[in-house]
Amino acid sequence: MTANLSRRELLRYLAALGLPGAGGAALAARPERIIPWRNWSGGQACIPAARIAPDGEQAVADAVRAATGTLRAVGSSHSFSPLVPTEGTLLSLNNLTGMIGADSAALTSEFWGGTRMSDMGEPLQKAGLALSNMADIDYQTLAGAIATSTHGTGPRYGSYSTQVTGLRLVLANGDIVDCDRQHRPELFEMARASLGALGIVTRVRLQNRKAFRLRRKEWVQNTEELLDNLPQLIRDNDHFELNPLLHCDLSLASSLNETDDTHTIPKDMGGDTEKVRPLALVDTYLRDAPRAQATLLDFFARHIDFPEVVDDSFRVFANVRDVRFNEMEYEVPAEAGPACLREVLKTIREQNLHSYIPLEFRYVKGDDIPLSMFHNRDTCAISVHQYYELDYHNFFAQVEPIFWKYDGRPHWGKLHTLNANQLSRLYPRWKDFLEVRAAVDPAGKFLNGHLRSVLGVNC
């Protein structure tokens, strides 16, 4: 008997047989348009069943209420960990952006959750305000930066999450709720760093400060000299950062200090390509000749010119990062920072681990936010990077146990290998967070596979 198969039935039959390419062909045969998602580095990807961008707060609530599978919010896609990927629904807040209002006298403001950090400086300045501190880049959305406790540097400054005074959330059942220290305080304290596991953050109220200007200075110096002088460098500068070069003895040091100087010296808005290219060339040709590699890196580093910068704070804090990479970052107790960094650098050099992008070494003030990496302790943040076209697994696998040795907590938005069994021991209020999460999302609508693993939730 002859079987007359439709094209769709044939594709399903081939897919069932597991023939190469049949699954992709079957996906392509679906009538709805499939829009893949990929993060900034290309290290995370998924093909969600739907990608939506509601045009208002009520539309967000309606979409959340209607979703039957996993729903994850997506911001600027700059997280390196698998916080976003889902086969369910990706919800973007691209249509909920901008400043809602500001109170110059109270030094407060309110923004839509989908606002890029890069779009906050100018409206705040027009109101005579500024963010007290900013991260190394400003590509993130406000809601995304808060979800992962994204931070800048400076031992007197906390992460973005510490600047939050109130939030509006869309819960799993579609309810729109406001929370702060007076109204639903337990939900508020958990939602300030929640990995997107409690709901969709549509609005954020912030405590700001008066607009100010910054002077930025950068220089190259021996890493050990800088570490020996670290207490004074931290004490004498509002914001201080080290970027140790790999496979040699030098670091790029950077200080940012408030200034009353009205003369603007603008930052060169070029990216990192020209700075990183010499490092990549040395890596390509001298990676198997460590002494020659170190000598040439020394030469290049000492001949880089770093002009001084003076400008409005929001124009100085952030940098243009146009060299793509994958990143792992751990937060260790502040007092352990130098020892941990020394061991990381020693391991990279002795084992000749393959990477050439400099490390980051920064300080962050402790806070009281239950799932913040800075909970109950002042912290030193140490980041390692791998160029996006190179495999990062071996490099990160050699370095990560060093962070564990120093009681490190992984940055929620960066790559790591820990699950709930290890993570729960690092956070004193871990169970409190899980109880609030279960109360507002008992079915796990906002949990993808990664979150189920890191939170240890099986619902």
C-alpha positions as CSV (number, residue, x, y, z in Angstrom):
1,M,0.0,0.0,0.0
2,T,1.4,3.4,-0.9
3,A,1.4,6.1,1.8
4,N,0.9,9.7,0.7
5,L,2.7,11.8,3.3
6,S,2.5,15.5,3.6
7,R,5.7,17.5,3.9
8,R,5.0,18.2,7.6
9,E,4.4,14.5,8.3
10,L,7.6,13.5,6.4
11,L,9.6,15.9,8.5
12,R,8.2,14.6,11.7
13,Y,8.9,11.0,10.6
14,L,12.5,11.9,9.8
15,A,13.0,13.7,13.1
16,A,11.6,10.6,14.9
17,L,14.3,8.5,13.1
18,G,17.0,10.9,14.4
19,L,18.3,11.7,10.9
20,P,20.9,14.5,10.8
21,G,19.3,17.9,10.2
22,A,15.8,16.6,10.5
23,G,15.2,18.4,13.8
24,G,16.2,21.7,12.4
25,A,14.1,21.1,9.3
26,A,11.1,20.3,11.5
27,L,11.6,23.6,13.4
28,A,11.8,25.5,10.1
29,A,8.5,24.0,9.0
30,R,6.6,25.5,11.9
31,P,4.3,28.2,10.8
32,E,5.3,30.7,13.4
33,R,8.5,32.7,13.1
34,I,11.3,31.4,15.2
35,I,13.7,34.1,16.5
36,P,16.8,32.7,18.2
37,W,18.4,34.5,21.1
38,R,22.1,34.8,21.8
39,N,23.9,36.7,24.5
40,W,26.6,39.4,23.9
41,S,29.6,36.9,24.0
42,G,27.8,34.2,22.0
43,G,28.3,31.8,24.8
44,Q,24.6,31.4,25.6
45,A,21.8,30.8,23.1
46,C,18.3,29.4,22.9
47,I,15.3,29.2,20.6
48,P,12.3,30.3,22.6
49,A,8.8,29.4,21.7
50,A,8.0,33.1,21.8
51,R,9.8,36.5,22.1
52,I,7.6,39.3,23.2
53,A,8.0,43.0,24.1
54,P,4.8,44.3,25.7
55,D,4.0,47.9,25.1
56,G,3.1,48.8,28.7
57,E,3.0,47.6,32.3
58,Q,-0.5,46.1,32.0
59,A,0.5,44.3,28.9
60,V,3.5,42.8,30.8
61,A,1.0,41.6,33.5
62,D,-1.3,40.1,30.8
63,A,1.6,38.3,29.2
64,V,2.9,36.9,32.4
65,R,-0.6,35.7,33.4
66,A,-1.1,34.1,30.0
67,A,2.2,32.3,29.9
68,T,1.9,28.6,30.4
69,G,5.5,27.5,30.3
70,T,8.7,29.1,31.6
71,L,9.0,32.9,31.1
72,R,12.3,34.7,31.4
73,A,12.9,38.4,31.2
74,V,15.7,39.5,28.9
75,G,17.6,42.8,29.1
76,S,20.7,43.7,27.1
77,S,21.9,40.1,27.0
78,H,25.2,40.9,28.7
79,S,25.1,38.2,31.4
80,F,27.5,35.4,30.7
81,S,25.8,32.8,32.9
82,P,22.7,31.0,31.5
83,L,20.1,33.2,33.3
84,V,18.1,33.8,30.2
85,P,17.9,30.7,28.0
86,T,14.5,29.1,27.8
87,E,12.3,27.1,25.4
88,G,9.4,29.0,26.7
89,T,8.8,32.8,26.5
90,L,11.4,35.6,26.5
91,L,10.0,38.9,27.6
92,S,11.8,42.1,26.8
93,L,11.2,45.4,28.5
94,N,12.4,47.4,25.5
95,N,9.2,49.3,25.5
96,L,9.4,50.3,29.1
97,T,12.3,52.7,29.2
98,G,13.2,56.1,30.4
99,M,12.8,58.3,33.5
100,I,9.4,58.3,35.1
101,G,10.2,61.1,37.5
102,A,12.8,62.7,39.9
103,D,12.8,64.6,43.1
104,S,15.9,66.9,43.1
105,A,15.3,67.9,46.8
106,A,15.0,64.3,48.0
107,L,17.7,63.1,45.6
108,T,15.5,60.3,44.3
109,S,14.4,59.2,40.9
110,E,12.2,56.5,39.3
111,F,13.0,54.7,36.0
112,W,11.3,52.0,33.9
113,G,13.0,48.6,34.4
114,G,14.0,48.3,30.7
115,T,16.1,51.5,30.7
116,R,19.7,51.0,29.7
117,M,22.2,52.3,32.3
118,S,23.7,54.3,29.4
119,D,20.5,56.2,29.1
120,M,20.2,57.3,32.7
121,G,23.0,59.8,33.1
122,E,21.6,62.7,31.0
123,P,18.1,62.8,32.4
124,L,19.5,62.5,35.9
125,Q,21.9,65.3,35.3
126,K,19.1,67.5,34.0
127,A,17.4,67.0,37.4
128,G,20.7,67.8,39.1
129,L,21.3,64.2,40.1
130,A,23.6,61.3,39.4
131,L,24.1,57.6,40.3
132,S,26.6,57.5,43.2
133,N,28.6,54.8,41.5
134,M,28.5,53.0,38.2
135,A,29.9,49.7,36.7
136,D,32.7,49.3,34.2
137,I,30.2,49.2,31.4
138,D,26.7,50.7,31.0
139,Y,25.1,48.4,28.4
140,Q,22.9,46.6,31.0
141,T,19.3,47.4,31.6
142,L,18.4,48.7,35.1
143,A,16.3,45.7,36.0
144,G,19.0,43.3,34.8
145,A,21.8,45.1,36.7
146,I,19.8,44.9,39.9
147,A,18.9,41.2,39.4
148,T,22.6,40.2,39.4
149,S,23.8,42.8,41.9
150,T,26.1,44.4,39.2
151,H,28.7,46.7,40.7
152,G,31.5,49.2,40.1
153,T,34.5,49.7,42.3
154,G,35.2,51.6,45.5
155,P,35.2,50.2,49.1
156,R,32.7,52.9,50.2
157,Y,30.2,52.0,47.5
158,G,27.8,49.1,47.1
159,S,26.3,47.5,44.0
160,Y,23.5,49.0,42.0
161,S,21.1,47.0,44.2
162,T,22.0,49.1,47.3
163,Q,20.8,52.2,45.5
164,V,17.2,50.8,45.2
165,T,14.6,52.2,47.5
166,G,11.5,50.7,45.9
167,L,10.4,48.3,43.2
168,R,7.3,47.4,41.2
169,L,7.0,43.7,40.3
170,V,4.7,41.7,38.1
171,L,4.3,38.4,39.9
172,A,3.7,35.0,38.4
173,N,-0.1,35.3,38.7
174,G,-0.1,38.7,36.9
175,D,-0.5,40.8,40.0
176,I,1.3,44.1,39.9
177,V,2.8,44.9,43.3
178,D,4.8,47.7,44.8
179,C,7.4,47.0,47.5
180,D,9.8,48.9,49.7
181,R,11.0,48.9,53.3
182,Q,7.5,49.8,54.5
183,H,5.3,47.9,52.1
184,R,6.0,44.2,51.7
185,P,9.5,44.7,53.1
186,E,10.4,41.0,52.9
187,L,9.7,40.8,49.2
188,F,11.5,44.1,48.7
189,E,14.7,43.0,50.3
190,M,14.8,39.7,48.3
191,A,13.8,41.4,45.0
192,R,16.8,43.8,45.1
193,A,19.0,40.9,43.9
194,S,16.7,38.1,42.7
195,L,18.1,36.7,39.5
196,G,14.7,37.4,38.0
197,A,13.3,34.5,40.0
198,L,10.6,36.5,41.8
199,G,8.9,38.4,39.0
200,I,9.3,41.0,36.3
201,V,10.7,44.3,37.6
202,T,8.9,47.1,35.7
203,R,9.8,50.1,37.8
204,V,12.7,51.0,40.0
205,R,13.0,53.8,42.6
206,L,16.6,54.9,43.3
207,Q,18.4,57.0,45.9
208,N,20.7,59.3,44.0
209,R,23.2,62.0,44.9
210,K,23.8,65.5,43.5
211,A,25.4,65.5,40.0
212,F,29.2,65.5,40.2
213,R,32.3,65.4,38.0
214,L,35.2,62.9,38.0
215,R,38.9,63.0,37.2
216,R,40.3,59.7,35.8
217,K,44.0,58.8,35.8
218,E,45.5,55.6,34.5
219,W,49.0,54.3,34.6
220,V,51.1,51.1,34.3
221,Q,53.1,49.8,37.2
222,N,54.6,46.7,38.6
223,T,51.8,44.5,40.0
224,E,53.6,43.7,43.3
225,E,54.4,47.4,43.9
226,L,50.7,48.2,43.5
227,L,49.6,45.4,45.8
228,D,52.1,46.4,48.4
229,N,50.7,50.0,48.2
230,L,47.1,48.9,48.0
231,P,45.9,50.2,51.4
232,Q,47.0,53.7,50.6
233,L,45.7,53.6,47.0
234,I,42.3,52.5,48.3
235,R,42.3,55.1,51.1
236,D,43.4,58.0,48.8
237,N,41.0,57.4,45.9
238,D,37.2,57.3,45.7
239,H,37.4,54.5,43.1
240,F,40.4,52.4,42.4
241,E,40.9,49.4,40.1
242,L,43.7,47.1,39.0
243,N,43.9,45.3,35.7
244,P,46.8,42.9,36.0
245,L,48.3,41.8,32.6
246,L,48.7,38.1,32.2
247,H,52.1,36.4,31.8
248,C,54.1,39.5,32.9
249,D,54.7,41.6,36.0
250,L,52.7,44.7,35.1
251,S,49.2,46.0,35.8
252,L,47.1,48.9,34.5
253,A,46.0,51.0,37.5
254,S,43.0,53.3,37.4
255,S,41.8,56.0,39.9
256,L,38.6,58.0,39.7
257,N,38.1,60.9,42.1
258,E,35.5,63.6,42.5
259,T,36.6,67.0,41.3
260,D,35.4,70.6,41.1
261,D,37.4,71.2,38.0
262,T,35.0,72.6,35.4
263,H,37.4,72.2,32.5
264,T,36.3,69.1,30.6
265,I,38.9,66.7,29.1
266,P,36.7,64.2,27.3
267,K,37.3,60.5,27.2
268,D,38.5,58.9,24.0
269,M,35.3,57.0,23.1
270,G,37.2,54.3,21.2
271,G,37.0,50.8,22.5
272,D,39.5,48.2,23.6
273,T,40.5,46.8,20.2
274,E,43.7,48.9,19.9
275,K,44.7,48.1,23.5
276,V,44.1,44.4,23.2
277,R,45.6,43.8,19.7
278,P,49.2,43.9,20.9
279,L,48.4,41.4,23.7
280,A,46.7,39.1,21.2
281,L,49.7,39.3,18.8
282,V,52.2,38.5,21.6
283,D,50.0,35.6,22.6
284,T,49.8,34.2,19.1
285,Y,53.6,34.2,18.4
286,L,55.2,33.9,21.8
287,R,52.9,31.9,24.0
288,D,55.4,29.0,24.0
289,A,58.3,31.3,24.9
290,P,57.3,32.7,28.3
291,R,60.4,34.9,28.9
292,A,60.2,36.5,25.5
293,Q,56.5,36.9,26.0
294,A,56.9,38.7,29.3
295,T,59.6,41.0,27.9
296,L,57.5,42.1,24.9
297,L,54.4,42.6,27.0
298,D,56.5,44.7,29.3
299,F,57.6,46.8,26.4
300,F,54.1,47.3,25.0
301,A,52.5,48.1,28.3
302,R,55.1,50.8,29.2
303,H,54.6,52.5,25.9
304,I,50.8,53.0,26.2
305,D,49.7,56.6,26.6
306,F,46.7,57.2,29.0
307,P,45.4,60.8,28.8
308,E,43.7,62.2,31.9
309,V,40.0,62.5,31.7
310,V,37.7,65.1,33.4
311,D,34.0,65.1,32.8
312,D,30.5,64.5,34.2
313,S,30.5,61.3,36.3
314,F,28.3,59.2,34.0
315,R,30.6,59.9,31.1
316,V,33.7,58.8,33.0
317,F,32.6,55.7,34.9
318,A,31.8,53.4,31.9
319,N,34.0,52.1,29.1
320,V,33.5,51.0,25.6
321,R,34.1,47.2,25.5
322,D,34.2,46.2,21.9
323,V,36.4,43.1,22.3
324,R,34.0,40.2,23.1
325,F,34.9,37.7,25.8
326,N,33.4,35.3,28.3
327,E,33.9,36.0,32.0
328,M,34.1,34.4,35.4
329,E,34.1,36.6,38.5
330,Y,34.2,35.7,42.2
331,E,33.7,37.9,45.2
332,V,36.1,37.1,48.0
333,P,36.4,38.8,51.4
334,A,38.1,42.1,51.1
335,E,41.1,41.1,53.2
336,A,41.7,38.0,51.1
337,G,41.8,39.9,47.8
338,P,45.6,40.4,47.4
339,A,46.4,36.8,48.3
340,C,43.8,35.4,46.0
341,L,44.9,37.6,43.1
342,R,48.6,36.6,43.6
343,E,47.6,32.9,43.5
344,V,45.5,33.3,40.4
345,L,48.3,35.1,38.6
346,K,50.9,32.6,39.7
347,T,48.7,29.7,38.5
348,I,48.1,31.3,35.1
349,R,51.8,32.0,34.6
350,E,53.2,28.7,35.9
351,Q,50.7,26.6,34.0
352,N,50.9,28.9,31.0
353,L,47.2,29.1,30.8
354,H,45.9,30.4,27.5
355,S,44.4,33.8,27.8
356,Y,45.6,37.4,27.2
357,I,42.8,39.7,28.3
358,P,43.8,41.4,31.6
359,L,42.1,40.6,34.9
360,E,39.9,42.9,36.9
361,F,40.5,43.6,40.6
362,R,38.0,45.8,42.4
363,Y,36.5,46.5,45.8
364,V,32.8,46.7,46.8
365,K,31.1,47.7,50.1
366,G,29.1,45.0,51.9
367,D,25.3,45.1,52.1
368,D,22.3,43.5,53.8
369,I,20.6,42.0,50.7
370,P,20.1,38.3,51.1
371,L,21.2,37.0,47.7
372,S,23.7,39.8,47.0
373,M,27.3,38.5,46.5
374,F,28.3,41.2,49.0
375,H,25.9,40.1,51.8
376,N,27.4,40.9,55.2
377,R,30.9,41.5,54.0
378,D,33.1,44.0,52.3
379,T,34.4,42.3,49.2
380,C,37.1,42.1,46.6
381,A,35.9,41.2,43.1
382,I,38.3,39.4,40.9
383,S,37.4,38.7,37.2
384,V,39.1,36.5,34.6
385,H,38.3,36.6,30.9
386,Q,38.7,34.6,27.8
387,Y,38.4,35.9,24.2
388,Y,35.0,34.8,22.8
389,E,36.5,32.7,20.0
390,L,38.7,30.7,22.4
391,D,37.5,27.9,24.6
392,Y,37.3,29.1,28.2
393,H,36.5,25.8,30.0
394,N,40.1,24.7,30.8
395,F,41.3,28.1,31.8
396,F,38.3,28.8,34.1
397,A,38.5,25.3,35.5
398,Q,42.1,25.8,36.6
399,V,41.3,29.2,38.3
400,E,37.9,28.6,39.9
401,P,39.1,26.3,42.7
402,I,41.4,29.1,43.9
403,F,38.3,31.3,44.5
404,W,36.7,28.5,46.4
405,K,39.8,28.3,48.6
406,Y,39.2,32.0,49.6
407,D,35.5,31.6,50.4
408,G,34.5,33.2,47.1
409,R,30.9,33.8,45.9
410,P,30.4,33.7,42.1
411,H,28.9,36.7,40.4
412,W,25.4,35.7,39.4
413,G,25.8,37.1,35.9
414,K,29.2,35.5,35.2
415,L,30.2,31.9,34.5
416,H,30.7,29.4,37.3
417,T,30.1,25.7,38.1
418,L,28.4,25.8,41.5
419,N,24.9,24.5,42.2
420,A,22.6,24.9,45.2
421,N,24.5,22.4,47.3
422,Q,27.6,24.7,47.4
423,L,25.8,28.0,47.0
424,S,23.5,27.5,49.9
425,R,26.5,27.4,52.3
426,L,27.7,30.8,51.1
427,Y,24.5,32.7,51.9
428,P,23.2,32.9,55.5
429,R,19.7,33.8,54.4
430,W,19.4,31.3,51.5
431,K,16.4,29.6,52.9
432,D,14.6,32.9,53.5
433,F,15.0,33.7,49.8
434,L,13.6,30.3,48.8
435,E,10.6,30.7,51.0
436,V,9.7,34.1,49.5
437,R,10.3,32.7,46.0
438,A,8.0,29.7,46.6
439,A,5.3,32.1,48.0
440,V,5.2,34.4,44.9
441,D,5.9,31.8,42.2
442,P,4.9,28.3,43.5
443,A,4.8,26.7,40.1
444,G,8.3,28.0,39.1
445,K,7.1,30.0,36.1
446,F,10.2,32.2,36.2
447,L,12.7,29.3,36.6
448,N,14.8,28.0,33.7
449,G,17.1,25.0,34.0
450,H,20.0,27.1,35.3
451,L,18.0,28.7,38.0
452,R,16.5,25.4,39.1
453,S,20.1,24.1,39.5
454,V,21.5,27.1,41.4
455,L,18.5,27.5,43.6
456,G,17.9,23.8,44.1
457,V,14.2,24.0,43.1
458,N,12.3,21.1,41.5
459,C,8.8,22.5,41.1
